[in-house]
């Protein structure tokens, strides 16, 4: 079923900070989506941010109507698209009480097999939240690892998590010293076969690495729950050859130095799509190499997703780096400024919906976030702050018709939502569902 539902701001938050919803984002505030995830029962969770920074306002300002602020909002939707609850995770602004959700970069969502919502961020911070968003169940905090500062080892887990059909956890792990930087950068892809709970975490078996030789590792960088060949990953003990070594001949400019690992997605229980992207240049990166590698659960690169041109189909335009996959049907998807692409399990491109055509040009305003367990594509409109659920067909040759119908339905449902919600500049405010503070 095609559905459209809003990334809603809690009315209490809008009132507390007297947010001017008519103001342009150039005035120092904004709303931006991070991720969307779906549960097997059809419920959907969205993670997004609202922040305000006014130059000249003191850090200690106590008046919430004036003070700078930042929140991550998690909203839970029913299978029918109704807002069931929201949760606020405050950032370090305006004297707010620190959130129990461990923060970090590139924050993602995942619904675990036993129900809790996992919120993960770089470097290796994972928070488990009750399905109704009422409380934090557990936190795995890697602690800060900064150059020239004493480091106290935390209790880390993963930088991102995705779930395979049988409940395996496909994870990425960040390491210190990647590309010789004095920071922690995502570098390892692995899979865990046990449950992640408040009382225990499974061992992540490392399958692939990006940088084959991260610099300056010591005992403090070894993690017992991240293993390769029966020993903790670290120093020289890691999957080799690294992915960048396997594709080294394809990047003549930088040799994949300063490349980065995207979030992998499961194409089956034992096959994963691992994206890697060459160095991003400040003056423009269109045409830079990228690879969507197929990696099995033995750590072998068995192929790749074919059919995209480095220049004509570049994900670097607009930095559209997300992949989504339906492992039940063996389909993989990618959306960027040039089209929506779909592959089968063998890596053969079965469909491209070209955004240069009038029919699919509206896709340039969406970000692909995930596939639901039922195989629906979940897209977020970047300006209208709406989630669009698109049922994907069993046969990818029917994808164009399905997406065309979804875009037409989106326009009708958006009009109905505007009458129901009365948004201000595409900012949607909800006052009926409970709002929790985590």
PyMOL commands that set and color helices and strands:
alter all, ss='L'
color gray80, all
select helices_A, chain A and resi 11-16+25-27+178-180+219-221+243-246+248-250+361-365+396-421
alter helices_A, ss='H'
color red, helices_A
select strands_A, chain A and resi 3-6+8-10+29-38+44-52+69-77+83-90+105-111+117-122+125-129+136-140+160-163+169-176+184-192+204-209+223-228+231-233+260-261+265-268+271-277+290-296+301-304+323-326+331-336+339-343+349-354+366-371+376-381+386-391+428-430+434-437
alter strands_A, ss='S'
color yellow, strands_A
deselect
rebuild
show_as cartoon
